[in-house]
Amino acid sequence: MSRDWQDFPDYWRRLREALLNPRVDDEALEAALREARARQPLPVLWLIGKTQAGKTSIIRALTGSETAEIGNGFQPCTRTARFYDFPTEVPVVRFLDTHGLGEVDYDPAEDIHYCESQAHLLLGVMKATDIRQDAVFDVLRAVRRRHPEWPVLIAQTGLHEAYPPGGEHLLPYPYDREPWPPQVPPDLARALRVQRDRLGALPGAAAVCWTPVDLTLPEDGYEPANYGLDALWTAIETVSTLGLQAMLRGDAGIRDVYDRAAHPHIVGHALAAAGIGALPLVDLVGVPAVQANLLRVLAKLYKQDWNVQMASEFLSLLGAGIGIGYLARTVGRELIKFVPWWGQTAGAVWGATASGATTYALGKAAGYYFARRRRHSPVDVEVLRRIYAEALANGASFLKAPAGGHQP
C-alpha cells in the first residue's frame, strides 16, 4: 500500500504537466488508447449498399464531419469489406461497408460473415432511382433468416434525381407518415414504392424502417443539404439502444458548427478515459495523456494555438476550487480501488465514471473557452465554471447509462 500512496504525488505532477504542457506524451497516449479500445468495443453500424448508393454521404451526415473524402479514411477488414472509425484517433462509432456489393464477380460471402459477426445495427442504402437492388435484397434476406430479431433500416437516397426540372425538397418533410401528400413528385413516389414492393416482407417479425433522404453538399444547391437526416436519426434511435445520437450530435445545448464538431471528440476522449480509469495505476499516466490530447485536438478544431500561456490561462479561469475537486475525486477513485474485494468492483466503477466525467467536463469547458478566444471575446468566468459543473454531472450520467449491445 505504501508504494501505491507514493504514486499520488507523481500523479499530480503528471496531471499538471499534461494539462499545462501542450506537448503530448505520444507513447503514453497510444498505450492508454489501446487499453481503452480493448475494454470498450465500439458500436458498429453496418452499411449495406451498392457503390455510389450514398453510403459516404450518410456517414458524413451522421458524423457531421466536414472531411471532403471520408472514403480515404476507410481501412480494410477483409479482402473487400472495410471500416471507418469516427473520430479517427478516439472513435465512438465504427462504420462497416461491404465494398463492391452488386459488382461483377464479387462474392459477398466472406464480407457478410465478417460484418454479421461485428454489427450492432444494420442499415441498407439504396439510391431511390435504382431499381436493380437484388444484390442488396439478397443480403438483407439472408441476414434476417439467420437473425429474425434484428431490425433493419433502409435509407432511400438521391431523391432529387427524381424531381421534375426546378424541383425542390418538400417542407415539412412528408415521408414519415402515410399516405404521402400529393405534392410528392409522381416519379419519385413510384420509385420509392417499387423498391419497397420488390424487397417484400423480410423473414422475422422485427421492424423494417424505410427512410427517404437526400444528403447533398451545400454547393449542390438543395436546401436543406441534409434533407431527411432528422427522420433517419429518429429511425436509428427507435430501433437501437446504442445511443449514437447522444455520442455524435449531443443535445440542444450544442451551440454552433464548431461546438457540434467538437462534441464527438469530447465524447471519444471521455470514453477512452473511462476505459482506462477503471484500472489501478494504469490511469496514473493514461488519463492525463488522454485529457491533454483532447485539449490539443479541440484547440485545433477551434483554430487556436494551444500553448503553455493559453493552457495556464484556461486552468486559472477554471479556478482552484475546480482543481481541488478534480484532484479529490481522483484520489478517491484511486484509494477505493485498493480496498479488498469491494474496491475492485466499486472502485472500478468510480474510477471509470470519474475519469470519463472529468474529461467530458474539461472538454466542454475548453470548447466554450476556445469559442470565445476565436471570436476575440472575453471569457465569462462564471459561465465557464457553470459549463464545467453541468458537464461534470451530464458526463457522469452519460457514462452510467446502459450501453447498447450486439443485436442478438
C-alpha positions in Angstrom: 0.0 0.0 0.0 2.8 2.4 0.8 4.2 2.1 -2.7 0.8 3.0 -4.1 0.5 6.0 -1.9 3.8 7.2 -3.2 2.4 7.3 -6.7 -0.1 10.0 -5.9 2.3 13.0 -5.8 3.6 11.6 -9.1 0.1 11.5 -10.5 -0.5 15.2 -9.5 2.8 16.1 -11.2 1.8 14.2 -14.4 -1.7 15.8 -14.3 -0.4 19.3 -14.0 2.3 18.8 -16.6 -0.1 17.1 -19.0 -2.7 19.9 -18.8 -0.3 22.8 -18.8 2.1 21.4 -21.4 0.7 21.4 -24.9 3.1 18.6 -25.9 1.6 15.2 -25.6 3.4 12.1 -24.5 2.5 10.1 -27.6 3.8 6.8 -26.1 1.6 7.1 -23.0 -1.3 8.3 -25.1 -1.1 5.4 -27.5 -0.9 2.9 -24.7 -3.9 4.5 -23.0 -6.0 4.4 -26.2 -5.1 0.7 -26.8 -6.3 -0.1 -23.3 -9.5 1.9 -23.8 -10.3 0.2 -27.1 -9.7 -3.2 -25.6 -12.1 -2.5 -22.7 -14.8 -0.7 -24.7 -15.6 -2.2 -28.1 -17.1 0.3 -30.5 -20.7 0.2 -31.6 -20.8 -0.9 -35.2 -23.1 0.4 -37.9 -23.1 -1.9 -41.0 -23.9 -0.1 -44.2 -25.1 -2.5 -47.0 -25.4 -0.9 -50.4 -24.0 -0.8 -53.9 -21.2 1.6 -54.9 -22.4 5.2 -55.4 -25.6 4.4 -53.3 -24.8 7.3 -50.9 -23.1 5.4 -48.0 -20.3 8.0 -47.7 -22.9 10.8 -47.6 -24.7 9.1 -44.8 -21.5 8.8 -42.8 -20.8 12.4 -43.4 -24.3 13.5 -42.3 -24.4 11.2 -39.2 -21.0 12.3 -38.0 -21.2 15.9 -39.0 -17.7 15.5 -40.4 -16.6 18.2 -42.9 -14.0 15.9 -44.3 -14.3 16.1 -48.1 -13.3 12.5 -48.8 -14.4 10.2 -45.9 -13.7 7.3 -48.2 -10.0 7.9 -47.8 -10.3 7.2 -44.1 -11.6 3.6 -44.7 -9.4 0.7 -43.6 -9.6 -2.9 -44.9 -11.0 -5.5 -42.6 -11.4 -8.3 -45.3 -10.4 -8.5 -48.9 -13.2 -6.2 -49.9 -15.0 -5.1 -46.7 -13.7 -2.0 -45.0 -14.3 0.1 -41.9 -14.2 3.7 -40.9 -13.8 4.8 -37.3 -15.0 8.2 -36.1 -13.4 10.3 -34.8 -10.3 8.5 -36.1 -8.0 8.8 -33.0 -10.6 8.3 -30.3 -13.6 6.8 -32.1 -17.1 6.5 -30.7 -18.6 4.5 -33.6 -17.4 2.2 -36.4 -19.0 2.1 -39.9 -18.6 -1.1 -41.9 -19.0 -1.2 -45.7 -19.4 -4.2 -47.9 -17.5 -2.5 -50.7 -18.3 -3.9 -54.2 -21.8 -5.3 -53.5 -23.6 -5.8 -56.8 -20.4 -5.7 -58.9 -19.5 -8.4 -61.4 -17.5 -11.4 -60.0 -18.0 -10.2 -56.4 -18.8 -12.9 -53.9 -20.0 -11.2 -50.7 -20.0 -14.3 -48.5 -16.7 -13.5 -46.7 -17.7 -9.9 -46.1 -21.1 -10.8 -44.9 -19.8 -13.4 -42.5 -17.3 -10.9 -41.0 -19.7 -7.9 -40.9 -22.5 -10.0 -39.5 -20.3 -11.0 -36.5 -19.4 -7.4 -35.8 -22.5 -5.3 -36.4 -24.8 -3.8 -33.9 -27.1 -2.1 -36.3 -27.9 -2.8 -40.0 -28.5 0.0 -42.5 -29.4 -0.7 -46.1 -28.6 2.1 -48.5 -30.3 2.3 -51.9 -30.4 5.1 -54.5 -34.1 5.7 -54.9 -34.0 5.8 -58.7 -32.0 2.5 -59.0 -34.5 -0.4 -59.1 -31.7 -3.0 -59.5 -31.2 -3.8 -55.9 -31.3 -7.6 -56.0 -27.7 -7.9 -54.5 -28.7 -5.8 -51.6 -32.1 -7.6 -51.1 -30.3 -10.9 -51.1 -28.0 -9.9 -48.3 -30.9 -8.4 -46.2 -32.9 -11.5 -46.6 -30.0 -13.8 -45.8 -29.1 -11.9 -42.6 -32.7 -11.8 -41.4 -33.2 -15.5 -42.0 -30.3 -16.1 -39.6 -31.3 -13.2 -37.3 -35.0 -12.7 -37.5 -34.9 -10.5 -34.4 -32.6 -7.9 -36.0 -34.4 -4.6 -37.0 -33.4 -3.2 -40.4 -33.2 0.4 -41.5 -33.2 1.2 -45.2 -32.3 4.7 -46.4 -33.6 5.6 -49.9 -31.1 8.2 -51.2 -30.8 10.7 -54.0 -34.4 11.8 -54.0 -33.7 14.9 -56.1 -32.7 12.8 -59.1 -36.5 12.0 -59.5 -37.6 15.6 -59.1 -39.1 17.5 -62.1 -37.0 20.3 -63.5 -36.5 23.0 -60.9 -38.0 20.8 -58.2 -37.1 21.4 -54.6 -37.4 19.5 -51.3 -40.9 19.3 -49.9 -41.1 21.0 -46.5 -42.0 20.0 -43.9 -40.6 16.5 -44.5 -43.6 14.4 -45.6 -42.2 10.8 -45.7 -42.5 10.0 -42.0 -46.3 9.5 -42.3 -48.7 7.7 -44.7 -50.2 8.4 -47.1 -47.8 10.8 -48.7 -49.2 14.1 -49.8 -50.0 14.6 -53.5 -47.1 17.1 -53.7 -44.6 14.3 -53.7 -43.4 14.0 -57.4 -45.1 11.1 -59.0 -41.9 9.6 -60.5 -40.3 9.7 -57.0 -43.3 8.2 -55.3 -43.4 5.4 -57.8 -39.6 4.7 -57.5 -39.8 4.6 -53.7 -42.8 2.2 -53.8 -41.2 -0.1 -56.4 -38.1 -0.7 -54.2 -40.3 -1.5 -51.2 -42.5 -3.8 -53.1 -39.5 -5.6 -54.7 -38.0 -6.3 -51.3 -41.3 -7.5 -49.9 -41.5 -8.8 -46.3 -38.3 -9.9 -44.7 -38.1 -13.1 -42.5 -38.9 -12.5 -38.9 -41.1 -10.0 -37.1 -38.5 -7.3 -36.3 -39.1 -3.8 -37.7 -38.1 -2.7 -41.2 -37.9 1.1 -41.3 -37.7 2.9 -44.7 -36.4 6.5 -44.6 -36.1 8.6 -47.8 -33.2 11.1 -47.5 -31.4 13.5 -49.8 -27.9 14.2 -48.4 -26.1 16.6 -50.6 -23.3 19.1 -50.4 -24.1 22.8 -49.9 -22.7 23.6 -53.4 -25.3 21.3 -54.9 -27.9 24.0 -54.2 -30.6 22.0 -52.4 -32.0 23.3 -49.1 -31.6 21.8 -46.6 -28.5 19.9 -47.7 -29.2 17.1 -45.2 -32.8 16.6 -46.1 -34.4 13.8 -44.1 -31.5 13.5 -41.6 -33.7 14.1 -38.6 -36.0 11.3 -39.8 -33.1 9.0 -40.2 -31.9 9.8 -36.7 -35.4 9.1 -35.3 -35.4 5.7 -37.0 -32.0 4.9 -35.6 -32.9 5.8 -32.1 -36.2 4.0 -32.4 -34.7 0.6 -33.2 -31.4 0.9 -31.4 -30.2 1.2 -27.8 -26.7 2.3 -28.9 -27.2 6.0 -28.1 -25.4 7.1 -31.3 -27.2 10.4 -31.4 -26.0 11.4 -28.0 -22.5 10.5 -28.9 -22.4 12.1 -32.3 -24.8 15.0 -32.1 -25.2 15.9 -28.4 -28.3 17.8 -27.3 -29.9 21.2 -27.7 -27.0 22.8 -25.8 -24.8 22.4 -28.9 -24.4 25.9 -30.0 -22.7 26.1 -33.4 -20.9 24.2 -36.1 -17.6 24.3 -34.0 -19.4 23.0 -30.9 -21.0 20.2 -32.9 -17.7 19.2 -34.5 -16.1 19.2 -31.1 -18.7 17.0 -29.4 -17.8 13.6 -30.7 -14.1 14.2 -30.0 -15.0 15.1 -26.4 -17.2 12.0 -26.0 -14.5 9.8 -27.6 -11.8 11.1 -25.2 -14.2 10.8 -22.2 -15.0 7.1 -23.1 -11.3 6.4 -23.6 -10.5 8.0 -20.1 -13.3 5.9 -18.6 -12.0 2.8 -20.2 -8.6 3.1 -18.6 -9.9 4.9 -15.4 -11.2 1.6 -14.0 -7.7 0.1 -13.7 -5.5 0.8 -10.7 -2.3 2.7 -11.6 -2.8 2.5 -15.4 -4.6 5.8 -15.4 -1.8 7.5 -13.5 -0.3 8.1 -16.9 -3.1 7.3 -19.3 -5.9 9.6 -18.2 -3.7 12.8 -18.1 -2.4 11.9 -21.6 -5.9 11.5 -22.9 -7.1 14.8 -21.4 -4.1 16.7 -22.7 -4.7 15.3 -26.2 -8.3 16.3 -26.0 -7.3 19.9 -25.3 -4.8 19.8 -28.2 -7.5 18.4 -30.6 -10.1 21.0 -29.5 -7.7 23.9 -29.9 -7.0 22.7 -33.5 -10.7 22.4 -34.3 -11.3 26.0 -33.0 -8.2 27.2 -34.9 -6.4 28.2 -31.7 -2.6 27.9 -31.0 -2.6 25.8 -27.8 0.5 26.7 -25.8 1.7 27.0 -22.3 0.3 30.5 -21.8 -3.1 29.6 -23.1 -3.2 26.4 -21.0 -2.3 28.3 -17.9 -5.0 30.9 -18.5 -7.6 28.2 -19.1 -6.8 26.4 -15.8 -6.7 29.7 -13.9 -10.1 30.7 -15.2 -11.5 27.3 -14.2 -10.4 28.2 -10.6 -8.7 26.5 -7.7 -11.9 25.1 -6.4 -12.5 23.0 -9.5 -8.9 21.9 -9.5 -9.1 20.8 -5.9 -12.3 19.0 -6.5 -10.8 17.3 -9.5 -7.8 16.0 -7.5 -10.0 14.9 -4.6 -12.2 12.9 -7.0 -9.0 11.4 -8.5 -7.6 10.5 -5.1 -10.9 9.0 -4.0 -11.2 6.8 -7.0 -7.6 5.6 -6.6 -8.0 4.8 -2.9 -11.2 2.9 -3.2 -9.8 0.7 -5.9 -7.3 -0.8 -3.4 -10.0 -1.7 -0.8 -10.0 -5.5 -0.8 -13.0 -7.2 -2.6 -15.4 -4.3 -2.6 -12.9 -1.8 -4.0 -12.2 -4.0 -7.0 -15.8 -3.5 -8.3 -17.0 -0.3 -6.8 -13.6 1.3 -7.3 -13.5 0.3 -10.9 -16.9 1.9 -11.5 -16.0 5.0 -9.6 -12.7 5.2 -11.4 -14.3 4.9 -14.8 -17.0 7.4 -14.1 -14.7 9.9 -12.5 -12.1 9.7 -15.3 -14.7 10.0 -18.0 -16.8 12.7 -16.4 -13.9 15.0 -15.6 -12.6 14.5 -19.2 -16.0 15.3 -20.6 -16.3 18.4 -18.3 -12.8 19.7 -19.3 -13.7 19.3 -23.0 -17.0 21.2 -22.7 -15.4 24.0 -20.7 -12.5 24.1 -23.2 -14.9 24.3 -26.1 -16.5 27.4 -24.6 -13.1 28.9 -23.8 -11.8 28.3 -27.4 -15.0 29.6 -28.9 -14.7 32.9 -27.0 -11.0 33.2 -28.0 -11.8 32.5 -31.6 -14.3 35.4 -31.6 -11.9 37.6 -29.7 -14.5 37.9 -26.9 -13.8 38.0 -23.2 -14.3 34.7 -21.3 -17.1 34.9 -18.7 -15.6 33.1 -15.7 -18.9 32.2 -14.1 -20.2 30.8 -17.4 -17.1 28.8 -17.9 -17.3 27.3 -14.4 -21.0 26.6 -14.8 -20.4 24.8 -18.1 -17.8 22.6 -16.3 -20.1 21.8 -13.4 -23.0 21.0 -15.6 -20.9 18.9 -17.9 -19.4 17.0 -15.0 -22.9 15.9 -13.9 -24.1 15.2 -17.5 -20.9 13.3 -18.2 -21.4 11.1 -15.2 -25.0 10.4 -16.2 -24.0 9.7 -19.8 -21.2 7.3 -18.8 -23.6 5.4 -16.3 -26.3 4.9 -19.0 -26.6 1.4 -20.2 -24.7 0.8 -23.4 -26.3 -0.8 -26.3 -25.1 -4.3 -27.0 -25.0 -6.5 -30.1 -28.4 -7.0 -31.6 -28.6 -10.8 -30.8 
